[in-house]
Amino acid sequence: MSKQSAPIVLVDGSSYVFRAFHALPMLTTSDGTHTGAVRGVVSMLRKLVSQYPDSPVVAVFDAKGKTFRSDIYPEYKAHRPPMPDELREQIEPIHAIVQAMGLPFLCVEGVEADDVIGTLARQASEQGRDVVVSTGDKDMVQLVDKHTTLVNTMTDSVMDEAAVEEKYGFPPRLFVDFLALMGDKADNIPGVAGVGEKTALGLIKGLGGLDDIYAALDKVAELSFRGAKTLAPKLEAEKDNAFLSQELATIKTDVDLELAPDTLANADPDQQALVDWFTRMEFRGWLEELLGEGEAPSVEQPELDHDIVTDQATLDGWLEKLKQAELFAFDTETTSLNYMEAQIVGVSFAVEAGSAAYVPLAHDYLGAPEQLDRDAVLAQLKPLLEDPQRFKVGQNLKYDASVLANHGIQLRGIRFDTMLESYVLDSTATRHDMDSLALKYLGHGTIHYEDVAGKGAKQLTFNQVRVEEAGPYAAEDADVTLRLHQALWPKLAAETSLVSVFDSIEMPLVPVLSKIERQGALVSTELLHRQSGELGQRMEQLKSEAYDLAGQEFNLGSPKQLGEILFEKLQLPIIKKTPKGAPSTAEDVLQELALDYPLPKLLLEYRSLSKLKSTYTDKLPEMVNPQTGRVHTSYHQAVAATGRLSSSDPNLQNIPIRTQEGRRIRQAFIAPEGYRIVAADYSQIELRIMAHLSDDPGLLTAFRGGQDVHRATAAEVFEIDVEEVNAEQRRKAKAINFGLIYGMSAFGLAKQLHLGRNEAQEYIDRYFDRYPGVADYMDRTRAVAKEQGYVETLFGRRLYLPEINARNKMRVQAAERTAINAPMQGTAADIIKRAMLTVDEWLEQGGADARMIMQVHDELVLEVASAEVDAVSGELCRLMSNAAELSVPLLVEAGVGDNWDEAH
């Protein structure tokens, strides 16, 4: 295609700035500069440049200040919140990088980016030149004509005249009238009160544009949609708003511009400026590409050649490809995110980049095409999926394994998981979902689920999605997964220690966690209902007491009302303020006030009980699976930066153990008849890891001698004999021991122990004097972290610290605290995972009539046949103790009970 005949590409830069900011995680450089929006916008532009090599790619952004629309209607966009600081700091780099890329850059005062794009599009169209408008803004539909097409780079969707007609039932020129009738909450365009999307569609399809509608108000009642009979008077009353909204929603096409379409052209990139910006933004892949020092994510995406498989012959061809492949990507599309309930709607696979297939199996909307029989297809796939020598790669394959189990298939040969590859490579670099990974490592914006299924209350389940839309989405999942593996694995394979973490800890854990999830835990709904009632009664009592203390009734859950009571009426001291300047009523503020005032103390108890009631005693009974009679949590391997597992639905990690109410919730986790609960817990594991890492003689002696380490520390800090240590001194020593491994300062310790800061500093100084190895470890760790940007666990897991060399001193101090603690938390996480693997292996070999049902913090919880409790407890402690070789013993304590609380 010649440059003269190539389309002009007009990019709605402002739309993409906000989309990229909200779509990507809060990415930052090592000095804390935010870069997520920059990365997203530049990725999109690079993709467009590669897709339209002969076209000018024009980036258009909103200018600062008000526009003519604000003069017409002062409330226009008036309720929009100010741009977040984290985004504001990225605008300048975006503008600078766009210009350094050599792309025409437009930012015109007094109008919006839409108006500049509209003007250029109309001028080009009148000259007979094709235009591609790249935007995510639906308002641009009004610009579509025979030469102008909309493209959404995030979703790869295209809107031409035919697509607009098909989607809305009217031509693009009427879209502005559609907006005028509906209004637009995002832009604060009023529209016509009482007219929503369906009514607006009915009016335009029935009568035409706004002028036509108001010329024929007497015919509105004859239209067939709901509410038409009473609509005409409302339209008459709202006429001014309708035409005002039309004026606000109309994109100007006559902006006075210095550039004309035929003068637009890409210039040569400013290589040095790009090097400077990519260095500053720490975009290492793009920087390496510019400097020619290594491979970087290519923005040239292979055109996805995908099959929608609806006949046996095509399926046979793909089955043969899968049999011949050394590795294939596999993904399921299902009816639900709940892995216990989900049923397969279709499966997708890929064996080489750019080629994938989707096999629809259970799309059941009206008019769905003929599909292959699900049971028959799964029966053909079963030998491949269950063969441990046929290697698979997926994204979060634990979910797919569980869904396949619902259909009687045990997924084996799980060789790679791109979510875990990314997580082990750098747990803090990005979120580890497919969309984030594709954008970061491939420069590729994926089709999102919402793009094919809609969003909100009207969102479809996948079986309701049309096959022609489901196919590209599902096939892309498999293709992107394979390409992500091809991008990630070489990076991981270059680091032996990371390969070890991936191959010996994270990947083997996938089927073990799936097994625990599917096993679930038995809970007593009767006990939980009783607890809910009792918690509700106590909350009502607390509420009454709070009213008495406040001298009036108020909403205990309202920060505004609470602030008025505490700081205006009762005149309590203001500890700190919110970003908007109001006195804070946050948890830490109430805790400090609770030391001296009764109402904050009461409010803390109320909040605690409310959270327990809503999160656990009310909710857990609703989460019991009707088929199994158990609750089934989801364990997440790629969330916590340190390597620890987290869980959700229900979150087992957050059930408090120090309060009576929290322990009562644990009492509701019960053993089935003939079994008992065995809970095995590592004792002071992080302190033991500290002793190993620091090689401090005092700590080593205490742990090797089986001493009470807190009592031993108290003796050292308070300079007394061990026998003289009282309970209060031991409590303080415990706070010091645990506080220091979390990097606690003298200020923090003073606050926790209610001491003067000087006294707390004396304790810390004395601690380091008695345990010099700990002080050396901390100094050494800070230095290593600053030098290499990460710290490591004993097993080689890396924990990156993006802000260890930040300009902001507070961020640096926080990163240093993380650097000191992360090797301990991360090593503890690795140890419990290794223990789970060995315990599972023992149970699989028929070691006992027992099964793991939960992993919480440093604890493993099992259901064990009553007759085998003693034997299992002993073996469990032995296996867990041997999960790592430290220079001090790993002590494991096991408890037994009819419920979790008794066993803990």
C-alpha positions, 0 to 999 in steps of 0.5 A: 500500500502506498503512503498516499493511499494508506489510511490516516490513523487518528489516536484518541490519546486521552481515552487511552491514557485513562484506560491504560492507567486503570487497566494496568497495575500500579507499576513503578520504577525503582525510585517510585515513579509511576509508569503503568499508563506510560507503558500502556499508551506506548505499547498501544502506539507501537502496536498501531505503528506496526499494524499501519506501517505506511500510515501517519499515526497521529496522537491527539490529547486533551489540552489543559483548561476548560473547553467551549462546552463548559461555557455552554453548560458549566456543569459539563464534566464538573463532577469528575474527580481530579486526576489522580497524582499517580496519573498526573505525573505520567502525562509529561512522559507520555507526551514526550515519548510520543513526540520522540517516536516521531508521531504527529502530536496534537493538543489544541486548547479550548476544544477536546481531543474528540473535536480535533479528531473529528475535524481531521476525520471529516476533512480526510473523508471529504478528500476521499481518504480512509481514516482509522480512529483508534479509541475506546470512546463510544461517542466517536461512533458519530464520526463513522462514515464510508471512509471513517472506521473506529478501531479499539486497540484494547479489544481489536474490535472494528466499527464501520457503517455496517457494524454500527447499523447492526449493533444499534439499528440506525446509521452513525449520523443519528448516534449523537441524538441517541446520546442526547436522549440518554445523556452521559453520566461520565460527562454530566450531559443531562439527557432527557429525564426518564429516557434510558438506552432502550427508550432512546433506541425505540424513539430513534428507530421509530421516528428518527433523529431529535428534530424528527422526534420533536416534530412528531411528538403526537406519534410517540404514543403509537410506538411499541416500546414500554412507556411510550404512551406517557412519554410525549409530555416528558419529552416536551418538558425536557426539550431544552435539555435534549437539544442542550445535550445534543449540542454538548455531545456533538463532536466539532468537525470545524476546529481551526487547525494548523495541520491538514490531513495531507500534511500529516506524516510520521517523522524519524524517531529521536533515538537518543530521546527514546533511550533517555526516556526508556532508561528513566522509565526502566522499560528494559525490554524496549531499551534493549531493543533500541540499543541492540543488546538483546531480545525485547517484546516484539510489537509485531503480533502474529496474525492469529489464525484460529479454527472454530472446531465444529466437525469431527474431521477438524477435531481429528486434525487438531488431536493429531497436532496435540499428539505430535507437539512437545508442548501445547497450551490448553484452556477451558471456557466455563459457566462459572468462576467457582471451580466446584460448580463450573461446567465446560462450555468449550476448550481451546489449545495452541501448539505454535504461536499464531495458530489456535483452535476453539472447540465450542461444546455447550453454547446454548443460546437461541440459534446457537450453531451445531456443536460437537458432543461435549462428552464425546470430545472430552472422552477423546481429549482425556488420554492426552490430558491425563498423560503425564508425558504430554506436557501442557502450559496454561494460565492458572491451570489449577482452575482448569484442572479442577473444572476438568475434575468435574468432568471426570478428567485428572489433568496431568503433565502440567509442565508450565503455568505462565502465571507462576512463571511471571510470579517467580521471575518477579512477583512485584513487576506486574499483576500476574493475570493474562491481560497484564502479562500480555501487555507487559511481555508481548505489548499485546492488548487482549480481548477482555471477557467484558468485550464479548460478554458485557458487564454488570448485571446484564453480563452473559455467562460464557455459554450465552456468548455467541460462538463467533465472538467466543471463538476469537476470545478463547483461541486468543487465550491459548495463543497468548498463553503459549507466546507468554511462555515463549517470552517468559521461560528464557528469562527464567531459565537464565537464573538457576535458582529461579528455575529451582523455585519454579520446578521444585516448589511452585509447579508441583504445588499446583495439583496439591493445592487443587486437591486441598481445595476440592477436599474442602472443610466441613463446617457446622452451619448450626453453630455459625447461625447461633454465633451470628445471633449472639454477635448481633445481640452484642453489637446492639448492646455496643451500639446502645452503649455508644449512643449513651457515650455520644449523647445521641444516636448516630451511624457507627459505620459512617466515618463522617458522622463518627468524625462529627461525634468524636472530634466536634462534639466530644472534642477528642484530639485529632491524630491525623487527617484524610487526604481531603483534610477531614479528621481520620477515623481509621483503625490505627487512629481509633486504637491510639484514642482507645488508650485514653477514651471509652468510645473509640475502644467500644467502636473498635470492638463493634467494628471487629464483631461486625466484620466477623459477622458479615465475613464469616458467621453470616457468609460461611453457611451460604458458601457451603457447597450443596453437593459436598456439604463443605466450604471450598476456599481458593488458594492463590500462589501469585498474590503475596510478593513474599511467596506466601499463599493467600486464600479467598472465598472464604479467606482462611488467613484472616480469622482472628486467633487471639480473640474469643469470637475468632476462636469460636469461628474456628470451632465451627470447622469440624471433623466428620464422624470417625475423624478428628482434626489435626493441626500442625504448626511451625513454632516461631519459624521466622525467628528460627530463620533469623537465627540461621540467616544471622548466625548470631551465637546468642539466638543459635544457643537459645534455639539449639538448647530448646530455651524459651527464646522470648524469656532468653531475650528478656533476660538479655535485654533487662540484664537479669537471670532467666529465672527472674523474667516475669510475664510482662518482661517476656511480653516486651521481649516478644514484641522486640523479637518480632518487631525487629524482624519486621524492621520496627523502629524505636517509635513503633516499639514505643507505640506498641509497648506504650513506652517512652521513645528513649526507653524503647531505643534503649531496649533496641540498643541493648538487644543489638548489643546482646545479638550483634549477628542480627544487627550485622544481618540487617546492615548486610541485607540493606546493602545487598538490597540497594546494590542488586535491587532484590533479596533472596530466600534460602531456596533462591526465591527473589523478592524485588524491592522497586523502591529501595533506591527511591528519592523519597526517604520514607519509601526507602525506609519502607523498602529496607524494612521489607528487605530485612523481613522478606527473606524470613517470610519468603523462606517460611513460605517456601518451607511450608510449601515444601512440607505440603509437597512431602506430606501429600506424597506420603498420603498419596503412597497410602501413608494414612487415612487422612487428608489435608484440608487447609493451610493457614499461615505456618499451619497445616490442618488435616482430617485424620481417622480417629484410630490413626491420630497419634501415628499421623501426628508424629509423622506429620511433625517429622515431615514438616521438621525435615522440610528444610535444614537450618542451623537450628531445629525446626520445631513443629507442634501438633494438636488434636481436636473435634474442631479446628480451635481444639486442635490449634 
